[in-house]
Amino acid sequence: MLAALLLTLAAANVPRIDVAFALDTTGSMGDEIDVVKEKIVDIARNISAGQPRPDVRFGIVAYRDRGDVYLTKTFAFSREIADVQKTLRSLDANGGGDEPEAVAEGLYAAVHELQWDFAKDTARMIFLIGDAGPHQYPDGKDWKKVTSEAAEKGITISVIGCSGLSAAGERVFEKIARMADGQMMHLTYTRVARASDGRKYSVLNEGGKTWVADRELSESDWKKGGEALAKEGKVRAAASPPPAAVMEAGPGKNNLDAEIAGGIRAKAEKLGVSY
């Protein structure tokens, strides 16, 4: 009986975090969705490396826009990372067509349709991941109202802006993050280019800015992002990307997994977790 009581007390002291992804799943988001699909196990392992090990649940809301196969799809919170990965792998990038998407509806589903843990010591956070601002319909959800409701419930919203996000969309995303005590982040995309002497070097694009390294950067380096690497002197700003002719063939990479893991770890550290 004493052992059971000690286990119960230990479980009660474990830092708890509810994490929801409000994920744009329109056609232009294929690369980003693929990263979350393939890296969610690594993300969970990264977060679980802390002491004490945090208890994290993941929930998912996929959103598109009116006229698509669906407007929103909500998948309940789960601690089982295999189930979360299975859900993510069921999603694909399709639909869309115009720039704005059903951002407000996606946030509404995340705030109101997921069964959040509202215990005092549980941290609650949403990652809004998309490349387009909200499509405001006269009879649709209001992103300002939904964001305020999230803040009232103690749910922070951090926004990860993806490639192609317009200036107008970025302004809205920045307001959402500010209103809900979150962060506005930009994904870093990287490609490898080849100089005339045969030397390979990394090219990073982040929030409309281009950064160029003198050499090919390691994964642990480029995933830090252009701004951070510029402070370390490892990349320099460029007026525009190199011509396509010098870029190596194949898809580029992005650091969505690092942004998500870093955001959750920062939240865990505020709860007393050490990494």
N, C-alpha and C positions, 0 to 999 in steps of 0.2 A: 504493500500500500504506500509506503514511504517513497519507493522508487517511482511509482506512478505519479505521486504528487510532485516529485522533483521534476519529472519529465513535463508535467503540465505547466509548472512554473517556468521552466526553461522555454517552452514553446510560447508562453505568454510574453516573454521578454525578447523574442526574436523580432527584429525590425521587419515590418510588413509594408509592401509597396504594391499598389494596383497600377498597372500600365496598360493604357489603351492606345492602339494605333487607329487614327482616322486617316484612311489611306485612299487617295485618289487612284482609281483603277481604270481610268480611261486610256485610250490607245497610246498616248505619248509616254506612259509611265512604265513601260515594259522593263527597262533596265533596272529601275529602282525596285520594282516588285520582285524581280529575280534575286536581287541582293538580299532582301528580307527573307525570302523563301529559303535561300541556301545558307544564310548566316545566322538564323535565329538560334540554332543550337549553340553556336560559338558566342553569341551575345549573352545567352543565358549562363553559359559556363564562365564567361568573363565577369558577370555580375555576382555569380555564386562564389567567386574566389575570395570575397570579403569575409572578415571576421568581426562579429558573428555573421554567419551566413544569412543573408536576408531571405525572407519568404516573399516571393514575387509571383503575382498572377498576371497573365497577359490576356487582354480582350482585343477584339478586332472589329472595326467597322469599315467596310468597303463602300465607297460612294462613287457615283458617276454623275449623271444629269438627266433631266427629263427627256424622254424620247429614247433612252437607252434601255437595255434589257432589264435593268433594275436601277432604282434611285439610290437605295442604301441596302446593305446586308449587314446584320449584326451577329457576331459570334461571341458567346458568353466567355467570361473570364475562366481561365484554367491554369493550374500549376503544372500540368503535364505538358512538357515542352514538345513531346512527340505529337500530341493532339494539336498543339498550336501550329507546329510545322505542317501537319496534314491540312489544316484549314488554310494556311497561307498558300500551299501548293495547289489548292482547289481554285485559287483566284487567277485570273488572267487580265491582261491589259487590252481593253476593247472599248469601242464607243467614243463618246465625246464628239469632237468635230468643230465646235466653236470654242473660244478660249475659256470663258467662265464655266465653272462646274458647281455641283450642288454641295459646296463647302459647308454652308450653314446647316443643311439637312444632315450631312455626315457628322458634324459636331453635335447636333441635337441628339442623334441616335447614340453617340458615345456618352453624352452626359446623362440622358434620361432612360435609355433602353438597357444599358449594362447595369448589372447588380453590383454597385460599388460597396466596398467595405467602409462604412462611415465611422468606424471606431476612432477614437481621439488620436491614437498613436499610429494610425495607418496613413502613409503618404499616398496621394492620388495624383496621377499625371496622365495627360494625353499628349501624344505626338501627332500633330497634324502634318501630314506628308503629302505635298502636292506641287504642281507646276502651274496652277491657274487659280485666280481669285474666285470669290463667290458669285454665282448667278442669282441675282436678287429678283425673285418673282413677286408680283404684288400679293399673291396669296401664299407665298412660301415662308420659310423660316427666316428670321432676322439674325444675322451673325453677331450683331452687337448684343442682342438680348440673350442669345444662347451663351455667348462668352461670359456675360455678367452672371448668368445662372451657374456656370461652371465655377466662377470665382467664389460665389456665395456658398457653394458646396465644398469649398476647399480643394478643388481640382485645378491644378495648374495646366496650362496648355503651352507647350513648346512647339514651335513651327520649324519645319525643315523645308526650305524652299528649294525646289529642283530646277533643272535646266529649262529655260524657256519662260520662266516666271516674268510677267510684265512688271513695269514700274508701278502701275496701279495695283496689281495683285500683291506686290511686295509691300506696299503701303498698308493695305488691309491686313496682311499677315503680321506685320510689325505691330499693328494696333491690337490684334488678337493676343499676341504673346504678351504685350505690355499690360493689357487689361486683366489677364489671367495669371500674372506673376510668373510667366515663363520666359523662354529665350527665343529669339529669332536667329536661326542658323541657315547657312547656305551649304548645300552639298558641294563637295569638291570632286571634280571629274578629272581623270588623268589619261593622257595618251603618251606614247613614246615616239619621238621624232629622231631623224638621223641627219647629222650635219654633213657638209660636203666632204669632210675628211673621214667619214664613216663612224664618227663618234655618236653614240646614242645619248639622248637627254630627255628628261621628262617635261611635259607641258601640262599645266594645271589650269582648269577653268573653274571659277567660283564666284557666284553672284554677279556675273557679267564682267568679271576681271580675269585677266590672263597672267599667269606666272610661269616663268621659264627657269629651269635648273641648268647647271653646267654639265650635269651627268644624269644617268638614269637613277632615280631615287628608289630606295627600298620601300616595301609596302608599309612598314612601320613609320617611315618618314612621310610619304605623300598623304597618308591618311590623317596626318595632323592638320592639313589644310594650308592653303597658300598664305593666309595672314600670319599664322604661327611660324611657318617656315621662313617667311620674309624677315621676321624678327630675329631668327637664328642665322640669317645670312645665307640660307641654302637655296633660295630662289629670288628672282628679281621680277619686278613688274614689267609687262610688255604691252605695247599699245594695241596689239592684235595677235591672234594665234598665228603660228607659222603656216605657210601654204600647205594645202592637203597633200601635195606631191611629196613632201618630206616626212609625212606621218606614216608610221608603220600600219600595215593592214590589220584588221581585226577590231573587235569592239573595245571601247574604252572601259575604264573602271570608275566606280564611285565609292565614297566612304560612308554610305548610309549606316552600315553596321557600326562603325566607330562612333558616329554621331549619336546613335541610339544608346549604345553601351555607355558612352561617356556621360550622357544626360542622366541615365538611371543610376550610375555609380555616384555622380555628384549628389543626387537625391539621397542615396543610401548613406553617404558620408555624413550628411546632415542629421541622419538618424543614429549616428554613432558607429557606423561600419568602417573598418579600416582596410585599406587595400595596399 
